[in-house]
Amino acid sequence: MKGTWTRWASYGATAVALGFVLALAASLILESLPVWRHEGLSYLTGKIWHARGERFGALPMIYGSASVALIAVVLAAPLGLGAALFSAEYLPGRWRWWVKVPVELLAGVPSVVYGLLGVLLLRDWIYRLLTPLDPLSGDTLLTAGVLLAVMILPTVTTLADDALRGVAASQRRAARGLGLTRAEMIWRVSLPQAAPGLSAALLLGLGRALGETIAVFLVVGRRDNQWPADLLSPRPWLEAGQTLTSKLGGSETFLAYGDPLHWGAVVGLGLVLLGLVSGLTLLAGRWLPRGRHA
């Protein structure tokens, strides 16, 4: 009887959570219908955002979000995974607490604090570093990406460390008993067994990078209609840009409320962001089970 009650309670909680997600998606779709009727798929592929001219193209902001998230993950992945590997495999047990607790505390620092540090320190440092390339300012996509890398680094490190510690001690002992060195044991046993958890750590870091608003808003420059002539060139990363979250966090959200078309375009950005994060989560859900049985 108790087991039946617990099962139905879990079903109910799942249904409520799913209902909230579906209600959110439905409300975003309904509110953004005017822009979909007006622009169609050009809303996703258009490169011009001009409210007075009733032209709404979200592609530059999608590019901006993808760029800063990619920069953040590329920078944070080797540092976070390397730190986790050192903590889990090499650091003596009596020292682990002194490393793990500060890292976990950094993960809880409010994003606005990171944003202010980005304005005070990182923006000027990036500008001086890029001076030979003649940047207009330190507010660039690169600045936002580096700041996000700092923000997601504690999350990636903590989750990766937990994944590596989750590898069964018996498997470690068996590997050492077969004559494998510590490095060989890590490469052949620990990393393959922890791969799903390591993937989840990077995924969560990427999700935070995509959804971060305040810190990105303060350092990205918020320049509309920035679309690169060459997608493979890193030069656009050295210029100001706009992301989905920085656009949603700006004053245009309030200014657009009285105009159904403009408001629909702004809400549509939220729908696109929700779709990107949901798609990423579903994709990871397909990968992780295979990783566990690899």
N, C-alpha and C positions, 0 to 999 in steps of 0.2 A: 504493500500500500504506500509506504514511504517512498519507495523507488518510483512508483507511478506518479506520485505528486511532484517529485523532483523533476521527472522527465517532462511533465506538462508545464511546470513552471519555467523550465529552460526553453521549451517551445514558445511559450507566451512571451518571454523576454526577447527571444530572437525575432518573433513576429512584430513586436513593438519597435525594435531597433530597425528592422527592415522597413516598417511602415514610415518611420521618420525619414529614412533615406529616400523612399519613393515619394513622400509628400514634398520633400525639399526639391527633388528633381522635377516633380510636376509643377510646383509653383514657379520655378525658374523657367521652365519651358513656356508656361502660360504668359508670364510677364515679358518674355523675350519674343513672343510671336510677332509683334509689329516689325521688328528688324528682320526676321526671317522672311516675312512676306515682302518686305521692301528690297532686301538685298539677296535673298536666296543663299546659295552656297558661296556667293561672292563675299559674304560676311566673313567666311573663314579664309578665303584666298585673296581678298582685297588688301592693298598695301597703303591705302589712304584713309585716315580718320579725320573727317572734317565735319563737325556737328552742324555748323551753320549751312553748309552745302548739302547736308543730309547724305553724306557719304561715310559709311562705317565699314572699315576693313580691320579685322583683328589680327591679321597675319604678323605684322611687326611686333605686336605684344606677345604672341605665341613664340615667335623667334627669340624675343628678349627673355622670356621665362625659361625656355629650353637652354639658352646660352648660359645664364647665370647658374642654373641647376647643374649643367654639364661641367662647368668650371669648378663648382663646389665639390662635386663628387670626385672628379679627377684629382683634385688636390687633397681631399679628405681621405679617400680610400687607402692610398699607400701609408699615410701617416697613422690613420686610425687602426688599420689592420696590423701594421707593424708594432704599434704601441700595445695592442691587445695580445699579439703573439709574444712580445717580450714579457708582459705581465703574467700571462698564463703559463708560459713554458720555461722561462728563465729566471724571473724575479723570485727570490726566496719568499716563503710564505709570510714571514714576519714583517716584510716590507710591503706586501700587496695592499694591505688596508690603507697605508699612508699614500698610496698612489690612486687606488680605486675611489675612495671617498671624495677627494678633491675633484676628480674627473666627473663624478656623478653630480656634484654640486654645480659645476660649470654647466652641465646640461640643463639645470633649472634656472639659470640666470635669465631674467626677462629679455626679450628680443630688443626692446627699446634701449636697454643698456648697451648691448652690442652695437646697435645703430649709432648711439652717441659716440662710442669709441671709434666707430668707423669714420664719423664726421671729424672727430678731433685728431685722430692719428692716421688711420689707413688712407683716407682720401688724399692728404698731403703727401704721404709717402709714395703712393701710386703715381701722383702727379710728378714728383721729383724723379722717380724711377723712369717714367716715360718721357721725360723732357726731351731727349734726343729725337723722339718721334713727333714732337710738336703737338701734344694734346691740347684741347681747348680748356680742359679742367680735369680735376681728379674724380669727378662724378662720371663714372663709366660702368659699362656692363662688367668689365674685369674687376673693378672695385667691389661691386655687389657680389660677384662670384667668390672672390677671396674672403669677403666678410661672411658669406654663407658657409664657406668651408670651415672657418673658425667656429661658427655656430653649431654645425652638425658634427664636428669632430668628436666632442664628448659623447654624443649619442652613438656614433659608429663605434667608438672605442669600447664603451661600456657593453653594448650588445654583442660585439665580436668577442670580447673577453668572456662573457657568459657562455657564448657558443663553444669556445675552445675549452672552457672548464667543464662543459657538459660531456665531453668525450670520456667514455668509461675508463677508469683507471686500470681495469683488467686488460684492456686492449693496449694501453701504454706499456704495461709490464710485459705482456706477451711479445710485443715488438722489441723491447729491450732484451728480453730473454733469447730472441732469435739472433741477437748480435747486431741489431741496427743501432747506429749512432743516434744521438739526440736529434740531429738535423734530419737524418733519414726517417726517424720515427715521426717527426713533425710533418714532413713532406708526404709520407705514405700512409699515415694513420690519422693524425690529428686534423690536418687540413681537409682531407676527403670526408671525414666523419662530421666535421663542423661546417661543411660547405653550405648546407641549408640555412643555418643560423647566421653565417657570414653574409650570405645573400640578403637575408632579412634585415641585417644591420644596415647594409648599403641602401636597401629599398626604403627603409624608414628615414634614413638621412636624405635620400632624394625627395621623398614626400614632404619632409619639412622644408627643404630648399624650394620646392615648387610652391608651397603654400605660405611662405614667409612674406609678411607685408611691411611692417614698420621699418625694419632694418634696411630692406631693399629700397623702400620709399625714400629714405634719407640720403642714399649715396648713389643711386642709379642715374640720376640726372633728369628723368621723367621727360624725355624729348620724344614727341610723337613722330610717327611715319619714318622711323629709322629702319630702312631695309637695305641689306648689303648688296652691292653689285655682284659680288662673288661670295657665295655661301661658304666656300672652303677657306676663305681668307680670314685670319684672326683680326684684321684691322678694325672691323666694326666693334669688336670688343673693347677697343681703346677709346670709344666715343660714348657719349650719353645715349641712353635708350629708355625704353619703357617696357615693363612687364605687365602681365595680367593683374598681379596683385598691387603693383604700384599705381596702376590706373584705377583700380577699384578703391584704393585707399585715398585717392586724391579728391579734390573739391568737385570734380565733374560728377561724382555720384550724387551730390546734393543738387547741383545745378540742373541735372537732367530730369529730376523727378517730375517736373510739370509738363514735360514733353513726352508723350507716349513712345514715339519712335526713338528718341534719344535715350530714354529710360530703358527701353527694350534692348538697345545696343549695349548699354552698361550691364544690365542683368545677364545678357548673353555671354559676356566675358566670364561671369561667375559660373554659368552653365558649362562653358568650355573648360574652365579650370576644374570643375567637378568631374567632367568627363575624362580629362587627362589623368587625374589622380585615381579615379575608379578603374580606368583601363589599366593603369600601371599595377594596381593592386590585384586585379583579376589575372593579369599576365604572370605576376609573381606566384599567385595561387596555383597556376598550372606548372610552374617550374619547380616549386619547392617539394611537392610530393615525389617527383622524379629524383630530386637531389637526395632525398632521404633513403632511397633504395639503390642509389648508385654504388 
